[in-house]
Amino acid sequence: MESRLLLEKNAYKSSNNRAFYAIEKSIKALLATKEMEVLTHNGGLKQFNYLFIHKGDGTFTSDDYQKIAKAEQIRNASDYDDFYISSKEETREQVELAETFVNKVRKYLMEIK
């Protein structure tokens, strides 16, 4: 993943950005299975929560939602807060979350084919 390469280059804010966008694109892939398109990050997260957690089959959990919501906050701070400092550990957690979530979505999509 691009976010891992950025982490290795100590580009923490950029890595947080790319990690979140990998998650967001995965959510959009899930929503596409429901023939749904969203225009905002928040809209995508809300629809993911409703369709895949509350009405879902248990594959995705409220813990997934909480972690993704935090990743969005970290991405916002990384992109827009000039004084935000992201640590290597925080960024590593974001990259690992993104990799885990993308793989979880990939597996889910392969199973529903």
Secondary structure, DSSP 8 states (H G I E B T S, - for coil): -HHHHHHHTT-HHHHHHHHHHHHHHHHHHHHHTTT---SSHHHHHHHHIIIIIISS-SSS-HHHHHHHHHHHHHHHHHHH-TT----HHHHHHHHHHHHHHHHHHHHHHHHH-
